[in-house]
Amino acid sequence: MRLLLDLDAKDYTDSDNSFMIRKAARAIILKNGKISMAHSSVYDFFKFPGGGVKRDETIEEALIREVKEETGLIVKPESIKEYGYVLEKYKMKDLPNSIYTQYSYYYFCDVEDEIKEQHLDEYENDYGFELSVTSVEEAYLRNKYYNEHSGMLRYIKREELVLELLKNEKK
């Protein structure tokens, strides 16, 4: 799979320990010129549906599970196609001398027409995540605005940059 973005903050030293390595699967669901994403109704930003891969599942299984939990959409397994991955690496503020490394694997996929019930985590409920179908441009602009005016969360910046890649590739 190709590297889309290397978001290495380089804010750590050789004496820091690698604390956490996380793999995540994220869905790019495009249909009729629109993209399906999880939208925070509380903070007004978008994220690609997806999340962490559990120890006993494949990346594709995690993608299917996470999309269903966060949006209620059912991924068609045969439609899953690689797009690329984002590498994030930075020093953790809460744990001295520790480094967080995450690989976010992005996949194009199609979904069934029927929408099921969401099953959100506590933080996802707190953020008011709901399924939203919008343009890539609109999602990109909302995330860019959020990052410029509301104090950046790392994952929103990551999503902004992937949306920018998608937007630019459409041209």
PEDAQUI-V565069 format. One record per residue. N is the residue number from 1. RES is the residue in one letter. PSI is psi as a letter, one per 20 degrees, with the letter a starting at -180 (999 if undefined). OMEGA is omega in whole degrees, -180 to 180 (none if undefined). D_CENTER is the distance of its C-alpha to the mean C-alpha in Angstrom with 2 decimals. Layout:
# PEDAQUI-V565069
n & res & psi & omega & d_center
N & RES & PSI & OMEGA & D_CENTER
N & RES & PSI & OMEGA & D_CENTER
This chain:
# PEDAQUI-V565069
n & res & psi & omega & d_center
1 & M & q & -176 & 16.42
2 & R & q & 176 & 16.41
3 & L & p & 178 & 14.93
4 & L & g & -176 & 13.01
5 & L & p & 173 & 12.91
6 & D & o & -177 & 14.71
7 & L & l & 180 & 13.80
8 & D & o & -178 & 16.71
9 & A & h & -179 & 18.24
10 & K & k & -179 & 21.50
11 & D & k & -178 & 22.49
12 & Y & r & 180 & 23.94
13 & T & r & 179 & 27.19
14 & D & h & -180 & 28.54
15 & S & i & 176 & 29.90
16 & D & q & 180 & 26.53
17 & N & q & 173 & 25.41
18 & S & o & -174 & 22.14
19 & F & g & -172 & 21.14
20 & M & p & 172 & 17.85
21 & I & p & -175 & 16.01
22 & R & p & 173 & 12.83
23 & K & p & 179 & 11.21
24 & A & q & 177 & 7.94
25 & A & p & -177 & 7.45
26 & R & p & -174 & 5.01
27 & A & p & 170 & 7.49
28 & I & o & -175 & 9.11
29 & I & o & -179 & 11.98
30 & L & p & 176 & 14.73
31 & K & p & 178 & 18.18
32 & N & l & 177 & 21.15
33 & G & j & -180 & 19.49
34 & K & r & 179 & 16.85
35 & I & p & 178 & 13.16
36 & S & p & -178 & 12.08
37 & M & r & 171 & 9.26
38 & A & p & -179 & 9.26
39 & H & p & 176 & 11.55
40 & S & o & 179 & 12.96
41 & S & i & 179 & 16.66
42 & V & g & -174 & 17.71
43 & Y & i & 175 & 16.07
44 & D & l & 170 & 15.33
45 & F & r & -178 & 11.85
46 & F & q & 171 & 9.01
47 & K & q & 175 & 5.35
48 & F & p & 177 & 4.18
49 & P & p & 179 & 6.01
50 & G & r & 180 & 5.70
51 & G & a & -172 & 6.79
52 & G & q & 177 & 9.75
53 & V & p & 178 & 12.42
54 & K & q & -176 & 15.76
55 & R & h & -173 & 18.87
56 & D & j & -178 & 20.53
57 & E & q & 176 & 18.01
58 & T & r & 177 & 16.85
59 & I & h & 180 & 13.35
60 & E & h & 177 & 14.23
61 & E & g & 177 & 15.54
62 & A & g & 179 & 12.48
63 & L & g & -179 & 10.50
64 & I & g & -179 & 13.47
65 & R & g & -177 & 13.82
66 & E & g & 179 & 10.42
67 & V & g & 180 & 10.51
68 & K & g & -179 & 14.08
69 & E & g & -172 & 13.67
70 & E & h & -174 & 11.22
71 & T & i & -174 & 12.83
72 & G & i & 180 & 16.02
73 & L & q & -180 & 15.46
74 & I & o & -180 & 16.99
75 & V & p & 173 & 15.68
76 & K & o & -173 & 18.70
77 & P & h & -178 & 18.57
78 & E & i & -178 & 20.83
79 & S & i & -174 & 18.56
80 & I & p & 180 & 15.69
81 & K & p & -179 & 15.84
82 & E & q & 170 & 14.24
83 & Y & g & 180 & 12.77
84 & G & a & -179 & 12.11
85 & Y & q & 177 & 10.43
86 & V & p & 176 & 9.65
87 & L & p & 175 & 11.98
88 & E & p & 180 & 11.95
89 & K & p & -180 & 15.33
90 & Y & r & 178 & 17.18
91 & K & p & 179 & 20.00
92 & M & p & -179 & 19.39
93 & K & h & -175 & 21.41
94 & D & h & -178 & 22.31
95 & L & o & -178 & 23.69
96 & P & q & 176 & 26.13
97 & N & k & 179 & 26.16
98 & S & q & -175 & 22.86
99 & I & p & 176 & 19.93
100 & Y & p & 177 & 16.27
101 & T & p & 178 & 14.71
102 & Q & p & 173 & 11.23
103 & Y & o & 177 & 10.49
104 & S & o & -178 & 7.05
105 & Y & p & -177 & 8.57
106 & Y & p & -179 & 7.77
107 & Y & p & 167 & 10.46
108 & F & q & 175 & 12.45
109 & C & q & 175 & 14.01
110 & D & q & -179 & 16.51
111 & V & r & 175 & 17.07
112 & E & r & 179 & 20.36
113 & D & h & -178 & 22.01
114 & E & p & 178 & 22.43
115 & I & p & -180 & 19.95
116 & K & a & 179 & 20.30
117 & E & q & 175 & 19.99
118 & Q & q & 173 & 16.79
119 & H & n & -173 & 16.87
120 & L & q & 170 & 14.82
121 & D & r & -179 & 14.89
122 & E & g & -179 & 17.11
123 & Y & h & 179 & 14.68
124 & E & h & 174 & 12.82
125 & N & g & -179 & 16.41
126 & D & h & 180 & 17.33
127 & Y & i & 179 & 14.70
128 & G & l & -179 & 15.94
129 & F & p & 178 & 12.86
130 & E & q & 178 & 14.28
131 & L & p & 176 & 13.75
132 & S & p & 176 & 14.34
133 & V & o & -173 & 15.48
134 & T & a & 175 & 15.88
135 & S & q & 175 & 16.36
136 & V & g & -180 & 13.94
137 & E & g & -179 & 16.41
138 & E & g & 179 & 16.34
139 & A & g & 178 & 12.60
140 & Y & g & -178 & 12.93
141 & L & h & 178 & 16.12
142 & R & g & -180 & 15.03
143 & N & h & 178 & 12.28
144 & K & g & 178 & 14.93
145 & Y & g & 179 & 17.52
146 & Y & g & -178 & 15.71
147 & N & h & -179 & 15.26
148 & E & h & -171 & 18.89
149 & H & i & -170 & 20.45
150 & S & j & -178 & 18.80
151 & G & o & -170 & 18.16
152 & M & p & 163 & 14.91
153 & L & p & -174 & 12.27
154 & R & g & -174 & 10.77
155 & Y & h & 177 & 7.06
156 & I & h & 176 & 8.17
157 & K & g & 178 & 10.08
158 & R & g & -179 & 7.57
159 & E & h & 176 & 5.93
160 & E & g & -177 & 9.69
161 & L & h & 176 & 10.74
162 & V & g & 175 & 8.87
163 & L & h & 178 & 10.23
164 & E & g & 176 & 13.43
165 & L & g & 179 & 13.69
166 & L & g & -180 & 13.47
167 & K & g & -178 & 15.93
168 & N & h & 179 & 18.23
169 & E & h & 179 & 18.34
170 & K & h & -175 & 19.55
171 & K & 999 & none & 22.53
